[in-house]
Amino acid sequence: MMQVEGTITTLHDNAACVAAALTPDNLRSMETRAEGGRVVTTITGTQLRSVIASVDDYLMNLAVAEDACSLTAKTDR
């Protein structure tokens, strides 16, 4: 059986906030962590279509998390 794995790394002003916002939506096949100013997410699966669908969902969630954390940072000032 084929194993598919991909890692997405993105840069953020508040990576810890973004990672924390993403983690509740993670599937069992996903791991998200903050590393300094980066959010690193690894997605694994046995079917390429499932991994692609997970990446698509993750990217939508990432956009929402980034917006939410940006708004939070602005109100904290």
PDB file of N, CA, C and O in Angstrom, chain B, residues numbered from 101:
ATOM      1  N   MET B 101       0.839  -1.177   0.000  1.00  0.00           N
ATOM      2  CA  MET B 101       0.000   0.000   0.000  1.00  0.00           C
ATOM      3  C   MET B 101       0.884   1.241   0.000  1.00  0.00           C
ATOM      4  O   MET B 101       1.862   1.318   0.744  1.00  0.00           O
ATOM      5  N   MET B 102       0.536   2.201  -0.832  1.00  0.00           N
ATOM      6  CA  MET B 102       1.308   3.429  -0.944  1.00  0.00           C
ATOM      7  C   MET B 102       1.018   4.339   0.249  1.00  0.00           C
ATOM      8  O   MET B 102      -0.120   4.433   0.708  1.00  0.00           O
ATOM      9  N   GLN B 103       2.057   5.003   0.743  1.00  0.00           N
ATOM     10  CA  GLN B 103       1.914   6.000   1.804  1.00  0.00           C
ATOM     11  C   GLN B 103       2.265   7.360   1.210  1.00  0.00           C
ATOM     12  O   GLN B 103       3.347   7.532   0.649  1.00  0.00           O
ATOM     13  N   VAL B 104       1.365   8.316   1.329  1.00  0.00           N
ATOM     14  CA  VAL B 104       1.575   9.667   0.824  1.00  0.00           C
ATOM     15  C   VAL B 104       1.772  10.580   2.021  1.00  0.00           C
ATOM     16  O   VAL B 104       1.020  10.513   2.992  1.00  0.00           O
ATOM     17  N   GLU B 105       2.800  11.446   1.949  1.00  0.00           N
ATOM     18  CA  GLU B 105       3.050  12.390   3.030  1.00  0.00           C
ATOM     19  C   GLU B 105       3.478  13.718   2.436  1.00  0.00           C
ATOM     20  O   GLU B 105       4.267  13.769   1.493  1.00  0.00           O
ATOM     21  N   GLY B 106       2.951  14.783   2.997  1.00  0.00           N
ATOM     22  CA  GLY B 106       3.338  16.120   2.569  1.00  0.00           C
ATOM     23  C   GLY B 106       3.455  17.034   3.769  1.00  0.00           C
ATOM     24  O   GLY B 106       2.740  16.875   4.758  1.00  0.00           O
ATOM     25  N   THR B 107       4.359  17.991   3.675  1.00  0.00           N
ATOM     26  CA  THR B 107       4.543  18.960   4.745  1.00  0.00           C
ATOM     27  C   THR B 107       4.363  20.359   4.174  1.00  0.00           C
ATOM     28  O   THR B 107       4.946  20.706   3.147  1.00  0.00           O
ATOM     29  N   ILE B 108       3.551  21.153   4.854  1.00  0.00           N
ATOM     30  CA  ILE B 108       3.299  22.540   4.470  1.00  0.00           C
ATOM     31  C   ILE B 108       3.905  23.421   5.549  1.00  0.00           C
ATOM     32  O   ILE B 108       3.606  23.258   6.732  1.00  0.00           O
ATOM     33  N   THR B 109       4.758  24.353   5.142  1.00  0.00           N
ATOM     34  CA  THR B 109       5.383  25.294   6.072  1.00  0.00           C
ATOM     35  C   THR B 109       5.022  26.707   5.641  1.00  0.00           C
ATOM     36  O   THR B 109       5.237  27.090   4.491  1.00  0.00           O
ATOM     37  N   THR B 110       4.469  27.482   6.575  1.00  0.00           N
ATOM     38  CA  THR B 110       4.081  28.861   6.285  1.00  0.00           C
ATOM     39  C   THR B 110       4.642  29.781   7.361  1.00  0.00           C
ATOM     40  O   THR B 110       4.840  29.371   8.505  1.00  0.00           O
ATOM     41  N   LEU B 111       4.896  31.025   6.982  1.00  0.00           N
ATOM     42  CA  LEU B 111       5.444  32.026   7.902  1.00  0.00           C
ATOM     43  C   LEU B 111       4.321  32.913   8.430  1.00  0.00           C
ATOM     44  O   LEU B 111       3.420  33.302   7.686  1.00  0.00           O
ATOM     45  N   HIS B 112       4.388  33.230   9.735  1.00  0.00           N
ATOM     46  CA  HIS B 112       3.343  34.035  10.373  1.00  0.00           C
ATOM     47  C   HIS B 112       3.951  34.918  11.449  1.00  0.00           C
ATOM     48  O   HIS B 112       4.942  34.551  12.081  1.00  0.00           O
ATOM     49  N   ASP B 113       3.348  36.092  11.653  1.00  0.00           N
ATOM     50  CA  ASP B 113       3.769  36.966  12.744  1.00  0.00           C
ATOM     51  C   ASP B 113       3.470  36.329  14.095  1.00  0.00           C
ATOM     52  O   ASP B 113       4.226  36.517  15.048  1.00  0.00           O
ATOM     53  N   ASN B 114       2.369  35.574  14.188  1.00  0.00           N
ATOM     54  CA  ASN B 114       1.987  34.917  15.429  1.00  0.00           C
ATOM     55  C   ASN B 114       1.730  33.437  15.149  1.00  0.00           C
ATOM     56  O   ASN B 114       0.589  32.977  15.167  1.00  0.00           O
ATOM     57  N   ALA B 115       2.802  32.709  14.891  1.00  0.00           N
ATOM     58  CA  ALA B 115       2.692  31.303  14.498  1.00  0.00           C
ATOM     59  C   ALA B 115       2.024  30.454  15.573  1.00  0.00           C
ATOM     60  O   ALA B 115       1.273  29.534  15.252  1.00  0.00           O
ATOM     61  N   ALA B 116       2.286  30.749  16.838  1.00  0.00           N
ATOM     62  CA  ALA B 116       1.679  29.962  17.920  1.00  0.00           C
ATOM     63  C   ALA B 116       0.158  30.091  17.892  1.00  0.00           C
ATOM     64  O   ALA B 116      -0.552  29.105  18.089  1.00  0.00           O
ATOM     65  N   CYS B 117      -0.339  31.289  17.650  1.00  0.00           N
ATOM     66  CA  CYS B 117      -1.785  31.517  17.564  1.00  0.00           C
ATOM     67  C   CYS B 117      -2.376  30.764  16.375  1.00  0.00           C
ATOM     68  O   CYS B 117      -3.409  30.109  16.507  1.00  0.00           O
ATOM     69  N   VAL B 118      -1.734  30.852  15.231  1.00  0.00           N
ATOM     70  CA  VAL B 118      -2.236  30.191  14.025  1.00  0.00           C
ATOM     71  C   VAL B 118      -2.247  28.674  14.218  1.00  0.00           C
ATOM     72  O   VAL B 118      -3.230  28.016  13.877  1.00  0.00           O
ATOM     73  N   ALA B 119      -1.178  28.121  14.754  1.00  0.00           N
ATOM     74  CA  ALA B 119      -1.118  26.672  14.984  1.00  0.00           C
ATOM     75  C   ALA B 119      -2.203  26.238  15.964  1.00  0.00           C
ATOM     76  O   ALA B 119      -2.853  25.213  15.758  1.00  0.00           O
ATOM     77  N   ALA B 120      -2.400  27.012  17.025  1.00  0.00           N
ATOM     78  CA  ALA B 120      -3.431  26.676  18.012  1.00  0.00           C
ATOM     79  C   ALA B 120      -4.828  26.743  17.397  1.00  0.00           C
ATOM     80  O   ALA B 120      -5.696  25.941  17.740  1.00  0.00           O
ATOM     81  N   ALA B 121      -5.045  27.687  16.497  1.00  0.00           N
ATOM     82  CA  ALA B 121      -6.345  27.810  15.839  1.00  0.00           C
ATOM     83  C   ALA B 121      -6.594  26.665  14.860  1.00  0.00           C
ATOM     84  O   ALA B 121      -7.740  26.265  14.654  1.00  0.00           O
ATOM     85  N   LEU B 122      -5.541  26.140  14.262  1.00  0.00           N
ATOM     86  CA  LEU B 122      -5.677  25.057  13.282  1.00  0.00           C
ATOM     87  C   LEU B 122      -5.854  23.685  13.923  1.00  0.00           C
ATOM     88  O   LEU B 122      -6.583  22.843  13.398  1.00  0.00           O
ATOM     89  N   THR B 123      -5.203  23.459  15.034  1.00  0.00           N
ATOM     90  CA  THR B 123      -5.130  22.124  15.630  1.00  0.00           C
ATOM     91  C   THR B 123      -6.490  21.469  15.884  1.00  0.00           C
ATOM     92  O   THR B 123      -6.621  20.275  15.619  1.00  0.00           O
ATOM     93  N   PRO B 124      -7.511  22.178  16.383  1.00  0.00           N
ATOM     94  CA  PRO B 124      -8.795  21.500  16.627  1.00  0.00           C
ATOM     95  C   PRO B 124      -9.436  20.910  15.372  1.00  0.00           C
ATOM     96  O   PRO B 124     -10.211  19.958  15.469  1.00  0.00           O
ATOM     97  N   ASP B 125      -9.129  21.454  14.208  1.00  0.00           N
ATOM     98  CA  ASP B 125      -9.709  20.951  12.958  1.00  0.00           C
ATOM     99  C   ASP B 125      -8.884  19.841  12.314  1.00  0.00           C
ATOM    100  O   ASP B 125      -9.294  19.274  11.302  1.00  0.00           O
ATOM    101  N   ASN B 126      -7.733  19.530  12.887  1.00  0.00           N
ATOM    102  CA  ASN B 126      -6.878  18.499  12.299  1.00  0.00           C
ATOM    103  C   ASN B 126      -7.547  17.134  12.334  1.00  0.00           C
ATOM    104  O   ASN B 126      -8.214  16.774  13.304  1.00  0.00           O
ATOM    105  N   LEU B 127      -7.357  16.389  11.270  1.00  0.00           N
ATOM    106  CA  LEU B 127      -7.748  14.984  11.236  1.00  0.00           C
ATOM    107  C   LEU B 127      -6.666  14.172  11.930  1.00  0.00           C
ATOM    108  O   LEU B 127      -5.601  14.700  12.248  1.00  0.00           O
ATOM    109  N   ARG B 128      -6.930  12.898  12.166  1.00  0.00           N
ATOM    110  CA  ARG B 128      -5.914  12.040  12.790  1.00  0.00           C
ATOM    111  C   ARG B 128      -4.653  11.932  11.942  1.00  0.00           C
ATOM    112  O   ARG B 128      -3.576  11.630  12.456  1.00  0.00           O
ATOM    113  N   SER B 129      -4.787  12.175  10.657  1.00  0.00           N
ATOM    114  CA  SER B 129      -3.652  12.052   9.736  1.00  0.00           C
ATOM    115  C   SER B 129      -2.853  13.348   9.607  1.00  0.00           C
ATOM    116  O   SER B 129      -1.988  13.462   8.739  1.00  0.00           O
ATOM    117  N   MET B 130      -3.143  14.329  10.474  1.00  0.00           N
ATOM    118  CA  MET B 130      -2.484  15.634  10.389  1.00  0.00           C
ATOM    119  C   MET B 130      -1.813  15.984  11.713  1.00  0.00           C
ATOM    120  O   MET B 130      -2.318  15.672  12.791  1.00  0.00           O
ATOM    121  N   GLU B 131      -0.667  16.636  11.598  1.00  0.00           N
ATOM    122  CA  GLU B 131       0.036  17.139  12.778  1.00  0.00           C
ATOM    123  C   GLU B 131       0.464  18.573  12.490  1.00  0.00           C
ATOM    124  O   GLU B 131       1.126  18.837  11.486  1.00  0.00           O
ATOM    125  N   THR B 132       0.091  19.493  13.364  1.00  0.00           N
ATOM    126  CA  THR B 132       0.432  20.909  13.200  1.00  0.00           C
ATOM    127  C   THR B 132       1.196  21.381  14.420  1.00  0.00           C
ATOM    128  O   THR B 132       0.846  21.054  15.554  1.00  0.00           O
ATOM    129  N   ARG B 133       2.254  22.163  14.172  1.00  0.00           N
ATOM    130  CA  ARG B 133       3.040  22.711  15.284  1.00  0.00           C
ATOM    131  C   ARG B 133       3.621  24.056  14.865  1.00  0.00           C
ATOM    132  O   ARG B 133       3.805  24.333  13.679  1.00  0.00           O
ATOM    133  N   ALA B 134       3.903  24.880  15.863  1.00  0.00           N
ATOM    134  CA  ALA B 134       4.584  26.150  15.626  1.00  0.00           C
ATOM    135  C   ALA B 134       6.065  25.937  15.883  1.00  0.00           C
ATOM    136  O   ALA B 134       6.451  25.303  16.866  1.00  0.00           O
ATOM    137  N   GLU B 135       6.881  26.465  15.004  1.00  0.00           N
ATOM    138  CA  GLU B 135       8.344  26.430  15.157  1.00  0.00           C
ATOM    139  C   GLU B 135       8.848  27.840  14.905  1.00  0.00           C
ATOM    140  O   GLU B 135       9.065  28.233  13.759  1.00  0.00           O
ATOM    141  N   GLY B 136       9.032  28.595  15.971  1.00  0.00           N
ATOM    142  CA  GLY B 136       9.436  29.987  15.801  1.00  0.00           C
ATOM    143  C   GLY B 136       8.340  30.748  15.089  1.00  0.00           C
ATOM    144  O   GLY B 136       7.201  30.768  15.557  1.00  0.00           O
ATOM    145  N   GLY B 137       8.654  31.371  13.975  1.00  0.00           N
ATOM    146  CA  GLY B 137       7.683  32.129  13.200  1.00  0.00           C
ATOM    147  C   GLY B 137       7.016  31.320  12.107  1.00  0.00           C
ATOM    148  O   GLY B 137       6.389  31.881  11.208  1.00  0.00           O
ATOM    149  N   ARG B 138       7.147  29.999  12.180  1.00  0.00           N
ATOM    150  CA  ARG B 138       6.573  29.136  11.143  1.00  0.00           C
ATOM    151  C   ARG B 138       5.513  28.219  11.731  1.00  0.00           C
ATOM    152  O   ARG B 138       5.586  27.829  12.897  1.00  0.00           O
ATOM    153  N   VAL B 139       4.532  27.882  10.911  1.00  0.00           N
ATOM    154  CA  VAL B 139       3.587  26.815  11.223  1.00  0.00           C
ATOM    155  C   VAL B 139       3.919  25.672  10.278  1.00  0.00           C
ATOM    156  O   VAL B 139       3.975  25.854   9.062  1.00  0.00           O
ATOM    157  N   VAL B 140       4.135  24.503  10.844  1.00  0.00           N
ATOM    158  CA  VAL B 140       4.505  23.323  10.062  1.00  0.00           C
ATOM    159  C   VAL B 140       3.409  22.277  10.242  1.00  0.00           C
ATOM    160  O   VAL B 140       3.102  21.876  11.365  1.00  0.00           O
ATOM    161  N   THR B 141       2.827  21.843   9.141  1.00  0.00           N
ATOM    162  CA  THR B 141       1.782  20.823   9.180  1.00  0.00           C
ATOM    163  C   THR B 141       2.168  19.682   8.258  1.00  0.00           C
ATOM    164  O   THR B 141       2.520  19.891   7.097  1.00  0.00           O
ATOM    165  N   THR B 142       2.097  18.474   8.792  1.00  0.00           N
ATOM    166  CA  THR B 142       2.364  17.267   8.014  1.00  0.00           C
ATOM    167  C   THR B 142       1.053  16.507   7.866  1.00  0.00           C
ATOM    168  O   THR B 142       0.330  16.284   8.837  1.00  0.00           O
ATOM    169  N   ILE B 143       0.766  16.117   6.639  1.00  0.00           N
ATOM    170  CA  ILE B 143      -0.458  15.386   6.324  1.00  0.00           C
ATOM    171  C   ILE B 143      -0.055  14.066   5.684  1.00  0.00           C
ATOM    172  O   ILE B 143       0.741  14.042   4.745  1.00  0.00           O
ATOM    173  N   THR B 144      -0.605  12.970   6.193  1.00  0.00           N
ATOM    174  CA  THR B 144      -0.287  11.648   5.655  1.00  0.00           C
ATOM    175  C   THR B 144      -1.578  10.925   5.278  1.00  0.00           C
ATOM    176  O   THR B 144      -2.659  11.252   5.767  1.00  0.00           O
ATOM    177  N   GLY B 145      -1.441   9.950   4.410  1.00  0.00           N
ATOM    178  CA  GLY B 145      -2.580   9.138   4.020  1.00  0.00           C
ATOM    179  C   GLY B 145      -2.145   8.038   3.077  1.00  0.00           C
ATOM    180  O   GLY B 145      -0.992   7.978   2.650  1.00  0.00           O
ATOM    181  N   THR B 146      -3.084   7.175   2.762  1.00  0.00           N
ATOM    182  CA  THR B 146      -2.782   6.068   1.857  1.00  0.00           C
ATOM    183  C   THR B 146      -3.349   6.302   0.461  1.00  0.00           C
ATOM    184  O   THR B 146      -3.041   5.558  -0.470  1.00  0.00           O
ATOM    185  N   GLN B 147      -4.177   7.334   0.313  1.00  0.00           N
ATOM    186  CA  GLN B 147      -4.739   7.642  -0.998  1.00  0.00           C
ATOM    187  C   GLN B 147      -4.457   9.101  -1.335  1.00  0.00           C
ATOM    188  O   GLN B 147      -4.757  10.002  -0.552  1.00  0.00           O
ATOM    189  N   LEU B 148      -3.884   9.316  -2.494  1.00  0.00           N
ATOM    190  CA  LEU B 148      -3.506  10.660  -2.916  1.00  0.00           C
ATOM    191  C   LEU B 148      -4.709  11.607  -2.929  1.00  0.00           C
ATOM    192  O   LEU B 148      -4.585  12.760  -2.516  1.00  0.00           O
ATOM    193  N   ARG B 149      -5.850  11.144  -3.390  1.00  0.00           N
ATOM    194  CA  ARG B 149      -7.041  12.002  -3.431  1.00  0.00           C
ATOM    195  C   ARG B 149      -7.424  12.494  -2.040  1.00  0.00           C
ATOM    196  O   ARG B 149      -7.800  13.654  -1.872  1.00  0.00           O
ATOM    197  N   SER B 150      -7.332  11.629  -1.055  1.00  0.00           N
ATOM    198  CA  SER B 150      -7.669  12.013   0.323  1.00  0.00           C
ATOM    199  C   SER B 150      -6.694  13.046   0.853  1.00  0.00           C
ATOM    200  O   SER B 150      -7.095  13.995   1.526  1.00  0.00           O
ATOM    201  N   VAL B 151      -5.415  12.867   0.552  1.00  0.00           N
ATOM    202  CA  VAL B 151      -4.406  13.826   1.006  1.00  0.00           C
ATOM    203  C   VAL B 151      -4.633  15.177   0.329  1.00  0.00           C
ATOM    204  O   VAL B 151      -4.538  16.217   0.980  1.00  0.00           O
ATOM    205  N   ILE B 152      -4.928  15.170  -0.959  1.00  0.00           N
ATOM    206  CA  ILE B 152      -5.196  16.421  -1.676  1.00  0.00           C
ATOM    207  C   ILE B 152      -6.422  17.122  -1.083  1.00  0.00           C
ATOM    208  O   ILE B 152      -6.405  18.340  -0.903  1.00  0.00           O
ATOM    209  N   ALA B 153      -7.471  16.376  -0.780  1.00  0.00           N
ATOM    210  CA  ALA B 153      -8.669  16.965  -0.171  1.00  0.00           C
ATOM    211  C   ALA B 153      -8.338  17.546   1.202  1.00  0.00           C
ATOM    212  O   ALA B 153      -8.836  18.612   1.564  1.00  0.00           O
ATOM    213  N   SER B 154      -7.500  16.846   1.964  1.00  0.00           N
ATOM    214  CA  SER B 154      -7.093  17.347   3.282  1.00  0.00           C
ATOM    215  C   SER B 154      -6.279  18.626   3.156  1.00  0.00           C
ATOM    216  O   SER B 154      -6.453  19.553   3.947  1.00  0.00           O
ATOM    217  N   VAL B 155      -5.393  18.683   2.168  1.00  0.00           N
ATOM    218  CA  VAL B 155      -4.600  19.899   1.938  1.00  0.00           C
ATOM    219  C   VAL B 155      -5.526  21.056   1.573  1.00  0.00           C
ATOM    220  O   VAL B 155      -5.350  22.167   2.074  1.00  0.00           O
ATOM    221  N   ASP B 156      -6.497  20.813   0.719  1.00  0.00           N
ATOM    222  CA  ASP B 156      -7.442  21.854   0.324  1.00  0.00           C
ATOM    223  C   ASP B 156      -8.201  22.392   1.541  1.00  0.00           C
ATOM    224  O   ASP B 156      -8.310  23.605   1.718  1.00  0.00           O
ATOM    225  N   ASP B 157      -8.719  21.500   2.370  1.00  0.00           N
ATOM    226  CA  ASP B 157      -9.422  21.916   3.589  1.00  0.00           C
ATOM    227  C   ASP B 157      -8.492  22.679   4.519  1.00  0.00           C
ATOM    228  O   ASP B 157      -8.870  23.704   5.087  1.00  0.00           O
ATOM    229  N   TYR B 158      -7.278  22.176   4.669  1.00  0.00           N
ATOM    230  CA  TYR B 158      -6.298  22.817   5.550  1.00  0.00           C
ATOM    231  C   TYR B 158      -6.007  24.246   5.097  1.00  0.00           C
ATOM    232  O   TYR B 158      -5.940  25.153   5.927  1.00  0.00           O
ATOM    233  N   LEU B 159      -5.836  24.455   3.801  1.00  0.00           N
ATOM    234  CA  LEU B 159      -5.522  25.794   3.298  1.00  0.00           C
ATOM    235  C   LEU B 159      -6.662  26.778   3.559  1.00  0.00           C
ATOM    236  O   LEU B 159      -6.413  27.949   3.847  1.00  0.00           O
ATOM    237  N   MET B 160      -7.896  26.320   3.463  1.00  0.00           N
ATOM    238  CA  MET B 160      -9.035  27.184   3.803  1.00  0.00           C
ATOM    239  C   MET B 160      -9.007  27.516   5.296  1.00  0.00           C
ATOM    240  O   MET B 160      -9.201  28.669   5.681  1.00  0.00           O
ATOM    241  N   ASN B 161      -8.766  26.509   6.131  1.00  0.00           N
ATOM    242  CA  ASN B 161      -8.688  26.732   7.576  1.00  0.00           C
ATOM    243  C   ASN B 161      -7.519  27.647   7.924  1.00  0.00           C
ATOM    244  O   ASN B 161      -7.620  28.469   8.834  1.00  0.00           O
ATOM    245  N   LEU B 162      -6.422  27.506   7.209  1.00  0.00           N
ATOM    246  CA  LEU B 162      -5.244  28.343   7.439  1.00  0.00           C
ATOM    247  C   LEU B 162      -5.567  29.812   7.187  1.00  0.00           C
ATOM    248  O   LEU B 162      -5.161  30.678   7.962  1.00  0.00           O
ATOM    249  N   ALA B 163      -6.286  30.095   6.120  1.00  0.00           N
ATOM    250  CA  ALA B 163      -6.653  31.480   5.813  1.00  0.00           C
ATOM    251  C   ALA B 163      -7.514  32.071   6.923  1.00  0.00           C
ATOM    252  O   ALA B 163      -7.317  33.221   7.316  1.00  0.00           O
ATOM    253  N   VAL B 164      -8.462  31.299   7.426  1.00  0.00           N
ATOM    254  CA  VAL B 164      -9.329  31.772   8.509  1.00  0.00           C
ATOM    255  C   VAL B 164      -8.519  31.972   9.788  1.00  0.00           C
ATOM    256  O   VAL B 164      -8.692  32.975  10.480  1.00  0.00           O
ATOM    257  N   ALA B 165      -7.640  31.028  10.104  1.00  0.00           N
ATOM    258  CA  ALA B 165      -6.815  31.132  11.312  1.00  0.00           C
ATOM    259  C   ALA B 165      -5.903  32.350  11.248  1.00  0.00           C
ATOM    260  O   ALA B 165      -5.748  33.062  12.240  1.00  0.00           O
ATOM    261  N   GLU B 166      -5.306  32.591  10.100  1.00  0.00           N
ATOM    262  CA  GLU B 166      -4.428  33.754   9.932  1.00  0.00           C
ATOM    263  C   GLU B 166      -5.210  35.049  10.132  1.00  0.00           C
ATOM    264  O   GLU B 166      -4.742  35.963  10.811  1.00  0.00           O
ATOM    265  N   ASP B 167      -6.391  35.125   9.546  1.00  0.00           N
ATOM    266  CA  ASP B 167      -7.225  36.322   9.716  1.00  0.00           C
ATOM    267  C   ASP B 167      -7.604  36.522  11.183  1.00  0.00           C
ATOM    268  O   ASP B 167      -7.512  37.633  11.705  1.00  0.00           O
ATOM    269  N   ALA B 168      -8.027  35.455  11.841  1.00  0.00           N
ATOM    270  CA  ALA B 168      -8.431  35.553  13.248  1.00  0.00           C
ATOM    271  C   ALA B 168      -7.268  35.994  14.125  1.00  0.00           C
ATOM    272  O   ALA B 168      -7.439  36.840  15.003  1.00  0.00           O
ATOM    273  N   CYS B 169      -6.098  35.433  13.899  1.00  0.00           N
ATOM    274  CA  CYS B 169      -4.935  35.789  14.715  1.00  0.00           C
ATOM    275  C   CYS B 169      -4.465  37.208  14.418  1.00  0.00           C
ATOM    276  O   CYS B 169      -3.976  37.895  15.315  1.00  0.00           O
ATOM    277  N   SER B 170      -4.604  37.652  13.183  1.00  0.00           N
ATOM    278  CA  SER B 170      -4.254  39.035  12.838  1.00  0.00           C
ATOM    279  C   SER B 170      -5.183  40.016  13.537  1.00  0.00           C
ATOM    280  O   SER B 170      -4.736  41.043  14.047  1.00  0.00           O
ATOM    281  N   LEU B 171      -6.471  39.704  13.562  1.00  0.00           N
ATOM    282  CA  LEU B 171      -7.437  40.565  14.248  1.00  0.00           C
ATOM    283  C   LEU B 171      -7.170  40.596  15.747  1.00  0.00           C
ATOM    284  O   LEU B 171      -7.252  41.651  16.375  1.00  0.00           O
ATOM    285  N   THR B 172      -6.854  39.445  16.314  1.00  0.00           N
ATOM    286  CA  THR B 172      -6.552  39.365  17.743  1.00  0.00           C
ATOM    287  C   THR B 172      -5.327  40.200  18.074  1.00  0.00           C
ATOM    288  O   THR B 172      -5.306  40.906  19.082  1.00  0.00           O
ATOM    289  N   ALA B 173      -4.317  40.122  17.237  1.00  0.00           N
ATOM    290  CA  ALA B 173      -3.086  40.887  17.474  1.00  0.00           C
ATOM    291  C   ALA B 173      -3.360  42.386  17.407  1.00  0.00           C
ATOM    292  O   ALA B 173      -2.783  43.153  18.177  1.00  0.00           O
ATOM    293  N   LYS B 174      -4.228  42.808  16.499  1.00  0.00           N
ATOM    294  CA  LYS B 174      -4.550  44.234  16.371  1.00  0.00           C
ATOM    295  C   LYS B 174      -5.312  44.755  17.586  1.00  0.00           C
ATOM    296  O   LYS B 174      -5.101  45.891  18.009  1.00  0.00           O
ATOM    297  N   THR B 175      -6.196  43.931  18.151  1.00  0.00           N
ATOM    298  CA  THR B 175      -6.969  44.375  19.312  1.00  0.00           C
ATOM    299  C   THR B 175      -6.149  44.343  20.591  1.00  0.00           C
ATOM    300  O   THR B 175      -6.506  44.999  21.569  1.00  0.00           O
ATOM    301  N   ASP B 176      -5.044  43.581  20.600  1.00  0.00           N
ATOM    302  CA  ASP B 176      -4.172  43.513  21.773  1.00  0.00           C
ATOM    303  C   ASP B 176      -3.253  44.722  21.881  1.00  0.00           C
ATOM    304  O   ASP B 176      -2.631  44.932  22.922  1.00  0.00           O
ATOM    305  N   ARG B 177      -3.158  45.510  20.834  1.00  0.00           N
ATOM    306  CA  ARG B 177      -2.233  46.657  20.834  1.00  0.00           C
ATOM    307  C   ARG B 177      -2.778  47.824  21.600  1.00  0.00           C
ATOM    308  O   ARG B 177      -2.123  48.861  21.693  1.00  0.00           O
TER     309      ARG B 177
END
